[in-house]
Amino acid sequence: MQTNWKERLHILAQLFSVFVRIGPSTFGGGYAMMPVIEREVVEKRKWIAEKDLADIVSLAGSAPGGVGVNAAAFIGYRKAGIPGAAMAVVGVTLPTFIIVIVLSLFYLKFQDNPKLEAALKGVHGAVVALIVMAAYRMAKAAIFDKATAVLAALAVLTLLVFPVTPLIIVAAGIVMGIILIRAKEKIGLKADTEKTSSSHSDQELMYPEYYI
């Protein structure tokens, strides 16, 4: 029992340590954090598989609250239950809280400084690059046939053309996914909900424990 308790404390400490390092990468919003989460959680520690991270990001984006905080909560809960979710959320929000306080004081004093304005423009460009990279990695896992490609394109076009909230897009995606799966089943087609086994081969080599 004592050993199990020590192991549990070690896992909680790991969760806090990992997410307290991830927290400062939240410049630009939660989606900018996704490449860092993938590197730390998927590639380095192999806590979850890449395909599972795509599902977690989808859930985090559709749930109320920040995407990064929600993703941290999902990962922490999956690793160590409610205490794990709490440690992950505290870890990911604590650096941001401190940084925001410091930047607020700094900005109030130097907001008219041209060098600061130039630096912020550089930050904007870096944030866009992080978000694009996160979108690309999610697309690799989420778009695996013509139907998912069409749905993704329609979602992007709808957001660009019409003033609708992302919640409506998410709800519409759920409904369309269910309709497409049922339609394929009725006409006798194979209804895949993820990449086929042939496209899993690379992930099996990287994360064999998930395919046993």
Buried (B, 14 or more C-beta within 10 A) or exposed (E): EEEEEEEBEEBBEBBBEBBBBBBBBBBBBBBBBBBBBBEBBBEEEBBBBBBBBBBBBBBBBBBEEBBBBBBBBBBBBBBBEEBBBBBBBBBBBBBBEEBEEEEEEEEEEEEEEEEBEEEEEEEEEEBEEBBEBBBEBBBBBBBBEEBBEEBBEBBEEEBEEEEEEEEEBBEBBEEBBEEBBEEBEEEEEEBBEBBEEEEBEEBEEEBEEBEE
